Amino acid sequence: MHTGSRNRLTPQQVDLFPGDTLFARLARAVCGAGVLPRKELYEAWEVARRVHRRLRGGRVVDLCCGHGLLAQVLLLLDETATGALAVDTRLTDNHLLLADAVAAAWPRLQGRVAFRQARLEDVELFPDDLIVSAHACGDLTDTILTRAIEVGARVAVLPCCQVLRTHGDLDGWLDKALAVDVERAVRLRAAGYQIHTQAIPAEISPKNRLLLASPD
Ligand SMILES: C[S@@+](CC[C@H](N)C(=O)[O-])C[C@H]1O[C@@H](n2cnc3c(N)ncnc32)[C@H](O)[C@@H]1O
């Protein structure tokens, strides 16, 4: 199966995901909603399980959430999470169809994921929050790191669309986009965070660097 496909998963495809694993059950629920590109399922899953290995508990805040699946998978994996807030400036009806399908499969999620149409700059954050974001384009990822650092919250980002004009001084050695992400990691470390640099499989997305950080 091409895990990086942008084709939507549909109810006709539930048979692609047999078995009783958490992932298979999630994938079937996503198929039932019929709104999510296949790569988004795999991205959310691969990010969430790596985040879950290192960062647990508190409120999950998914910034630039799009469909919001990342927040929901984190709640599924982490029974100690208190709830989730998913924030985006542009929420379409699809996020509700998806959330309803997931909550139908896991009633314990019902009412625990709040969606807010807002700018990430305007959302109140707290030190106990677990801030996550997949593919917040360009400088949005830097704004998310700034907001996390301001309150001392844990943060995990999967950056994309790095803005190369603002970070040029490492690119004599490093690929330009990588230089941007290295600077982000160094910035978090300088702010007193313990960092972990990981990657999700490149066949799901070439924008696959995952940066995890928690205050020391
Ligand atoms: C590339 S999409 C990523 C969506 C989702 N996280 C995913 O992985 O599919 C970036 C999202 O950021 C949202 N966005 C852009 N500027 C924003 C802002 N200032 N605050 C919150 N969301 C914003 C856009 O509406 C869009 O849904």
PDBQT file of the ligand as one rigid body, heavy atoms in Angstrom, charges set to zero:
ROOT
HETATM    1  C1  LIG A 301      -0.358  22.284   5.986  1.00  0.00    +0.000 C 
HETATM    2  S1  LIG A 301      -1.776  22.453   6.981  1.00  0.00    +0.000 S 
HETATM    3  C2  LIG A 301      -1.504  21.183   8.196  1.00  0.00    +0.000 C 
HETATM    4  C3  LIG A 301      -2.788  20.662   8.751  1.00  0.00    +0.000 C 
HETATM    5  C4  LIG A 301      -2.658  19.425   9.661  1.00  0.00    +0.000 C 
HETATM    6  N1  LIG A 301      -1.865  19.660  10.841  1.00  0.00    +0.000 N 
HETATM    7  C5  LIG A 301      -2.096  18.255   8.928  1.00  0.00    +0.000 C 
HETATM    8  O1  LIG A 301      -1.074  17.721   9.313  1.00  0.00    +0.000 OA
HETATM    9  O2  LIG A 301      -2.716  17.832   7.928  1.00  0.00    +0.000 OA
HETATM   10  C6  LIG A 301      -1.481  23.950   7.863  1.00  0.00    +0.000 C 
HETATM   11  C7  LIG A 301      -2.713  24.462   8.616  1.00  0.00    +0.000 C 
HETATM   12  O3  LIG A 301      -2.384  25.644   9.341  1.00  0.00    +0.000 OA
HETATM   13  C8  LIG A 301      -3.536  26.453   9.412  1.00  0.00    +0.000 C 
HETATM   14  N2  LIG A 301      -3.094  27.802   9.814  1.00  0.00    +0.000 N 
HETATM   15  C9  LIG A 301      -2.441  28.722   9.071  1.00  0.00    +0.000 A 
HETATM   16  N3  LIG A 301      -2.153  29.803   9.812  1.00  0.00    +0.000 NA
HETATM   17  C10 LIG A 301      -2.628  29.560  11.068  1.00  0.00    +0.000 A 
HETATM   18  C11 LIG A 301      -2.613  30.303  12.305  1.00  0.00    +0.000 A 
HETATM   19  N4  LIG A 301      -2.060  31.499  12.385  1.00  0.00    +0.000 N 
HETATM   20  N5  LIG A 301      -3.179  29.732  13.386  1.00  0.00    +0.000 NA
HETATM   21  C12 LIG A 301      -3.754  28.504  13.307  1.00  0.00    +0.000 A 
HETATM   22  N6  LIG A 301      -3.800  27.762  12.177  1.00  0.00    +0.000 NA
HETATM   23  C13 LIG A 301      -3.238  28.288  11.070  1.00  0.00    +0.000 A 
HETATM   24  C14 LIG A 301      -4.139  26.330   8.034  1.00  0.00    +0.000 C 
HETATM   25  O4  LIG A 301      -5.511  26.664   8.010  1.00  0.00    +0.000 OA
HETATM   26  C15 LIG A 301      -3.900  24.839   7.734  1.00  0.00    +0.000 C 
HETATM   27  O5  LIG A 301      -5.006  24.042   8.101  1.00  0.00    +0.000 OA
ENDROOT
TORSDOF 0
